[in-house]
Amino acid sequence: MKQPKHKKAKPDQRVNRGVQSIEDAKAWFERQNIEEIECVVPDLAGVARGKIMPVRKFLGTPSMNLPLAVFYQTITGDFPEFEGEVNSVQADTDIVLTPDFATLAAVPWAQDPTAQVIHDAYHPDGRPVEESPRQVLRRVLALYEKKGWVPIVAPEIEFYLVDRNTDPDYPLKPPIGRSGRPETGRQGYSISAVNEFDALFEDMYEYSERQGLEIDTLIHESGVAQMEINLRHGPPLELADQVFMFKRTIREVALEHEIYATFMAKPMATEPGSAMHIHQSIIDRHSQNLFSDPKTGEETPLFHNFIAGQQTYLPAVMAILAPYVNSYRRIAKDSGAPVNTQWGYDNRTCGLRVPPSNAANRRLENRIPSSDSNPYLAIAATLAAGYLGMVKDLKPTAPVLTDAGARGIELPRSLTESLRLFEACEDLVDILGPVFCQAYDHVKQAEYETFMRTISPWEREFLLLNV
């Protein structure tokens, strides 16, 4: 077993316990002997942006400034060109980042005692920055709060472990496990296949515990060295934070073991894609599941409304649920991924699945998002779709009892098609925020144009000497 490189914290010091203010944080830093802090904010891609500073500086001025342009940066590091009002982005208008102390945690992989804290973004006049993914999710949750509804979610995140790949022209390969051999066949749900990477997962569990990440289960998925982590259910913002932090964690752990962890939706052509399934239920302020009748335990009209909203609006937010060109390689015939907005009881061929449960735990699983999606935005988008179904009293189609994949592909097949649907859906633009939607559209259009300037191996293979 690989020995941890870092000194383990004492059990009562592993995670933030009750830190709500700068004074609480100061005491926590002292107990943990923290020297530096990573002040992070998730951008549109879910990448951690921000600053690293000494704790003494942070305690003096916990808020910090960053340019608004951080929310307009593409995955390639470029910035799209804008016209009109948003020209201020190009002028690097400053925003203020304020720490959410509920997210304060250790950085277990750091060489020196280091903490991290996620920030919320505000304009200098105190207005929330609408382009911030955390604010988009808060905006949707505020609509639920006005109705007295409380969403509960539980994400399931799939990812691949792959051999180190320093040349992007070469395909990815499965890594070498403890047996000295790479995985060669499909090992879905195999315990021994997970045990090939025991040392890595031991570190993953330790690092997750020290950050307060509540991992429920770990399984081997159907792809070669493809894994799935299930997180315990809870409030949407808290769970989005946990997915954001978990992605950082497993990447860092994998690097320590000299391999990569990737959340690409389709990293290998012959292997299944990776998803981020989102289980959703709605309770009232008394913790009663609104999807079940409190007297009979039967499904409520609100549950069917919620399903209908997802059926109606998820195609319009595919640009969020499948945010990159690569994401649509997963949306393919016979890929094993759901390619429709049908729903059914324990039917994994449907994009929307009702898992077996009792009345108290009745929920809907959205199986459409890919693992490369931003967790804040994916959760916000799927909850927004369900909300619209409930407030508009939409009715779902009949549940599918057979193979829903036989109906063909019902979802957008490309990023450009998804963006057209996204721009045209006024209901969703209103809920997610027009400023955010404009920013997101511009960034995704810019990423697509960058992709179109890249010539693929397929084109060189089949077009070079044949056309």
Secondary structure, DSSP 8 states (H G I E B T S, - for coil): ----SS----GGGSB--S--SHHHHHHHHHHHT--EEEEEEE-TTS-EEEEEEEHHHHHH---EEEEGGGGG--TTS------GGGHHHHTT-EEEEEE-GGG-EE-TT-SS-EEEEEEEEE-TTS-B-TTSHHHHHHHHHHHHHHHT-EEEEEEEEEEEEEE----TTS-----B-TTSSB--S--TT-HHHHHTTHHHHHHHHHHHHHHT--EEEEEE-SSTTEEEEEE--B-HHHHHHHHHHHHHHHHHHHHHTTEEEE--SSSSTTS---BEEEEEEEE-TT--BTTB-TTT--B-HHHHHHHHHHHHHGGGGHHHHS-SGGGGGSSSTTSSS--S--EEET-TTSSEEE-S--GGG--EEE---BTTS-HHHHHHHHHHHHHHHHHTT--------S-GGGG---S--SHHHHHHHHHH-HHHHHHH-HHHHHHHHHHHHHHHHHHHTS--HHHHHHTTTT-
